[in-house]
């Protein structure tokens, strides 16, 4: 599994608009993205104009195909690019261990 992690800083005070644009372009899309298993939009609690987009992928080739796709470049990036303060970077990571935690309602 591959984790794609993008850190970015949006212009001060624009996070809510950025989040709306992100959700509208990504969540609202009917497009099926090969290899995509999960996706998260994460806002930093201490620096509210910064955050991460993390996504989990089956294979690195799927991530690369997504990043090169017109959907990513012309829909997603076009929707969120205006909010960035020029600071962002993306890295690809090999997931070496994962554990799903399920809350046990009987434990208090």
C-alpha atoms as an extended CHARMM CRD file, in Angstrom:
* protein
*
       108  EXT
         1         1  UNK       CA              0.0000000000        0.0000000000        0.0000000000  PROA      1               0.0000000000
         2         2  UNK       CA              1.1110000000        3.5550000000       -0.7340000000  PROA      2               0.0000000000
         3         3  UNK       CA              0.2870000000        6.6510000000        1.3090000000  PROA      3               0.0000000000
         4         4  UNK       CA              0.2680000000        9.9610000000       -0.5860000000  PROA      4               0.0000000000
         5         5  UNK       CA              0.7260000000       12.8680000000        1.8330000000  PROA      5               0.0000000000
         6         6  UNK       CA              0.4510000000       16.5030000000        0.8210000000  PROA      6               0.0000000000
         7         7  UNK       CA              1.1840000000       19.2450000000        3.3380000000  PROA      7               0.0000000000
         8         8  UNK       CA              0.0670000000       22.7460000000        2.4780000000  PROA      8               0.0000000000
         9         9  UNK       CA             -0.5280000000       26.2230000000        3.8020000000  PROA      9               0.0000000000
        10        10  UNK       CA             -3.5140000000       28.2070000000        2.5900000000  PROA      10              0.0000000000
        11        11  UNK       CA             -3.8280000000       31.9790000000        2.6020000000  PROA      11              0.0000000000
        12        12  UNK       CA             -4.8180000000       33.2370000000        6.0770000000  PROA      12              0.0000000000
        13        13  UNK       CA             -8.5120000000       32.9240000000        6.8070000000  PROA      13              0.0000000000
        14        14  UNK       CA             -9.3660000000       30.8560000000        3.6950000000  PROA      14              0.0000000000
        15        15  UNK       CA             -9.4430000000       27.3360000000        5.1480000000  PROA      15              0.0000000000
        16        16  UNK       CA            -13.2460000000       27.0440000000        5.1530000000  PROA      16              0.0000000000
        17        17  UNK       CA            -13.4350000000       28.1020000000        1.4920000000  PROA      17              0.0000000000
        18        18  UNK       CA            -10.5470000000       25.7640000000        0.6300000000  PROA      18              0.0000000000
        19        19  UNK       CA            -12.2630000000       22.8730000000        2.3940000000  PROA      19              0.0000000000
        20        20  UNK       CA            -15.5210000000       23.5710000000        0.5600000000  PROA      20              0.0000000000
        21        21  UNK       CA            -13.7060000000       23.6800000000       -2.8130000000  PROA      21              0.0000000000
        22        22  UNK       CA            -11.8060000000       20.4840000000       -2.0070000000  PROA      22              0.0000000000
        23        23  UNK       CA            -14.9350000000       18.5880000000       -1.0210000000  PROA      23              0.0000000000
        24        24  UNK       CA            -16.8720000000       19.8790000000       -4.0260000000  PROA      24              0.0000000000
        25        25  UNK       CA            -14.1790000000       18.7480000000       -6.4770000000  PROA      25              0.0000000000
        26        26  UNK       CA            -13.2610000000       15.4560000000       -4.8210000000  PROA      26              0.0000000000
        27        27  UNK       CA            -16.2580000000       14.1730000000       -2.9130000000  PROA      27              0.0000000000
        28        28  UNK       CA            -18.7740000000       15.4800000000       -5.4110000000  PROA      28              0.0000000000
        29        29  UNK       CA            -17.0450000000       13.8090000000       -8.3360000000  PROA      29              0.0000000000
        30        30  UNK       CA            -18.6780000000       10.7620000000       -9.8890000000  PROA      30              0.0000000000
        31        31  UNK       CA            -15.2620000000        9.6530000000      -11.1740000000  PROA      31              0.0000000000
        32        32  UNK       CA            -13.9490000000        6.3000000000       -9.9550000000  PROA      32              0.0000000000
        33        33  UNK       CA            -10.2230000000        6.4960000000       -9.2380000000  PROA      33              0.0000000000
        34        34  UNK       CA             -8.3460000000        3.2530000000       -9.7640000000  PROA      34              0.0000000000
        35        35  UNK       CA             -6.4190000000        2.0740000000       -6.7310000000  PROA      35              0.0000000000
        36        36  UNK       CA             -7.6940000000        4.7330000000       -4.3060000000  PROA      36              0.0000000000
        37        37  UNK       CA             -8.6270000000        3.0930000000       -0.9950000000  PROA      37              0.0000000000
        38        38  UNK       CA             -9.1950000000        6.0230000000        1.3910000000  PROA      38              0.0000000000
        39        39  UNK       CA             -8.7280000000        9.7740000000        1.6000000000  PROA      39              0.0000000000
        40        40  UNK       CA             -8.4800000000       12.3190000000        4.4590000000  PROA      40              0.0000000000
        41        41  UNK       CA             -8.4460000000       16.1130000000        4.6690000000  PROA      41              0.0000000000
        42        42  UNK       CA             -6.6980000000       17.1000000000        7.9120000000  PROA      42              0.0000000000
        43        43  UNK       CA             -6.4870000000       20.5580000000        9.4680000000  PROA      43              0.0000000000
        44        44  UNK       CA             -3.6730000000       21.3950000000       11.8750000000  PROA      44              0.0000000000
        45        45  UNK       CA             -5.0610000000       22.3000000000       15.3290000000  PROA      45              0.0000000000
        46        46  UNK       CA             -2.1730000000       24.6440000000       16.1910000000  PROA      46              0.0000000000
        47        47  UNK       CA             -1.8020000000       26.2690000000       12.7550000000  PROA      47              0.0000000000
        48        48  UNK       CA             -5.3330000000       26.5080000000       11.2870000000  PROA      48              0.0000000000
        49        49  UNK       CA             -4.1040000000       27.7100000000        7.8780000000  PROA      49              0.0000000000
        50        50  UNK       CA             -2.0860000000       24.5080000000        7.4270000000  PROA      50              0.0000000000
        51        51  UNK       CA             -3.0640000000       20.9290000000        6.8830000000  PROA      51              0.0000000000
        52        52  UNK       CA             -2.6530000000       17.6860000000        5.0140000000  PROA      52              0.0000000000
        53        53  UNK       CA             -4.4060000000       15.6650000000        2.3860000000  PROA      53              0.0000000000
        54        54  UNK       CA             -3.6320000000       11.9950000000        2.8590000000  PROA      54              0.0000000000
        55        55  UNK       CA             -4.7250000000        9.1990000000        0.5950000000  PROA      55              0.0000000000
        56        56  UNK       CA             -4.1670000000        5.4590000000        0.6560000000  PROA      56              0.0000000000
        57        57  UNK       CA             -3.4870000000        3.6620000000       -2.6170000000  PROA      57              0.0000000000
        58        58  UNK       CA             -3.1350000000        0.0720000000       -3.7360000000  PROA      58              0.0000000000
        59        59  UNK       CA             -0.0340000000        0.6690000000       -5.9100000000  PROA      59              0.0000000000
        60        60  UNK       CA              2.4130000000        3.4670000000       -6.6980000000  PROA      60              0.0000000000
        61        61  UNK       CA              1.4540000000        3.1880000000      -10.3750000000  PROA      61              0.0000000000
        62        62  UNK       CA             -2.1400000000        4.0770000000       -9.4600000000  PROA      62              0.0000000000
        63        63  UNK       CA             -0.9590000000        7.2200000000       -7.6330000000  PROA      63              0.0000000000
        64        64  UNK       CA              1.2200000000        8.2550000000      -10.5580000000  PROA      64              0.0000000000
        65        65  UNK       CA             -1.6030000000        7.7140000000      -13.0650000000  PROA      65              0.0000000000
        66        66  UNK       CA             -3.9110000000        9.8160000000      -10.8690000000  PROA      66              0.0000000000
        67        67  UNK       CA             -1.3730000000       12.6500000000      -10.5630000000  PROA      67              0.0000000000
        68        68  UNK       CA             -0.9050000000       12.6960000000      -14.3380000000  PROA      68              0.0000000000
        69        69  UNK       CA             -4.6410000000       12.5580000000      -15.0820000000  PROA      69              0.0000000000
        70        70  UNK       CA             -6.5460000000       15.4920000000      -16.5020000000  PROA      70              0.0000000000
        71        71  UNK       CA             -9.0810000000       15.0500000000      -13.6770000000  PROA      71              0.0000000000
        72        72  UNK       CA             -6.4110000000       15.7240000000      -11.0390000000  PROA      72              0.0000000000
        73        73  UNK       CA             -4.7440000000       18.5500000000      -12.9390000000  PROA      73              0.0000000000
        74        74  UNK       CA             -7.8050000000       20.2900000000      -14.3890000000  PROA      74              0.0000000000
        75        75  UNK       CA            -10.4600000000       19.6560000000      -11.7390000000  PROA      75              0.0000000000
        76        76  UNK       CA             -8.9050000000       19.0850000000       -8.3240000000  PROA      76              0.0000000000
        77        77  UNK       CA             -5.8140000000       21.2680000000       -8.6270000000  PROA      77              0.0000000000
        78        78  UNK       CA             -7.7360000000       23.9860000000      -10.4320000000  PROA      78              0.0000000000
        79        79  UNK       CA            -10.2890000000       24.0740000000       -7.5940000000  PROA      79              0.0000000000
        80        80  UNK       CA             -7.8040000000       24.3020000000       -4.7080000000  PROA      80              0.0000000000
        81        81  UNK       CA             -4.7720000000       26.0730000000       -6.1980000000  PROA      81              0.0000000000
        82        82  UNK       CA             -6.1870000000       29.6010000000       -5.6400000000  PROA      82              0.0000000000
        83        83  UNK       CA             -6.2000000000       29.0470000000       -1.8680000000  PROA      83              0.0000000000
        84        84  UNK       CA             -2.5630000000       28.0290000000       -1.4230000000  PROA      84              0.0000000000
        85        85  UNK       CA             -0.0430000000       30.5020000000       -0.0820000000  PROA      85              0.0000000000
        86        86  UNK       CA              2.6500000000       29.0330000000       -2.3270000000  PROA      86              0.0000000000
        87        87  UNK       CA              3.6700000000       26.5150000000        0.2940000000  PROA      87              0.0000000000
        88        88  UNK       CA              2.8860000000       22.8490000000       -0.2420000000  PROA      88              0.0000000000
        89        89  UNK       CA              4.6510000000       19.6000000000       -0.9900000000  PROA      89              0.0000000000
        90        90  UNK       CA              3.7170000000       15.9910000000       -1.6630000000  PROA      90              0.0000000000
        91        91  UNK       CA              5.4740000000       12.7900000000       -0.7030000000  PROA      91              0.0000000000
        92        92  UNK       CA              4.7660000000        9.1320000000       -1.4110000000  PROA      92              0.0000000000
        93        93  UNK       CA              5.3140000000        6.6040000000        1.3660000000  PROA      93              0.0000000000
        94        94  UNK       CA              5.3770000000        2.8150000000        1.5470000000  PROA      94              0.0000000000
        95        95  UNK       CA              2.9450000000        1.7360000000        4.2670000000  PROA      95              0.0000000000
        96        96  UNK       CA              4.8950000000       -0.7520000000        6.3580000000  PROA      96              0.0000000000
        97        97  UNK       CA              2.2900000000       -1.4000000000        9.0440000000  PROA      97              0.0000000000
        98        98  UNK       CA             -1.3960000000       -0.6090000000        9.4390000000  PROA      98              0.0000000000
        99        99  UNK       CA             -3.8730000000       -1.4940000000       12.1190000000  PROA      99              0.0000000000
       100       100  UNK       CA             -7.5590000000       -0.6430000000       12.1290000000  PROA      100             0.0000000000
       101       101  UNK       CA             -8.8240000000        0.1660000000       15.5890000000  PROA      101             0.0000000000
       102       102  UNK       CA            -12.4380000000       -0.5810000000       16.3250000000  PROA      102             0.0000000000
       103       103  UNK       CA            -13.8910000000        0.8600000000       19.4960000000  PROA      103             0.0000000000
       104       104  UNK       CA            -15.3570000000       -1.7780000000       21.7430000000  PROA      104             0.0000000000
       105       105  UNK       CA            -18.5920000000       -0.3180000000       23.2060000000  PROA      105             0.0000000000
       106       106  UNK       CA            -18.3850000000       -2.7160000000       26.1650000000  PROA      106             0.0000000000
       107       107  UNK       CA            -15.1030000000       -1.1350000000       27.3470000000  PROA      107             0.0000000000
       108       108  UNK       CA            -15.4690000000        2.1140000000       29.2780000000  PROA      108             0.0000000000
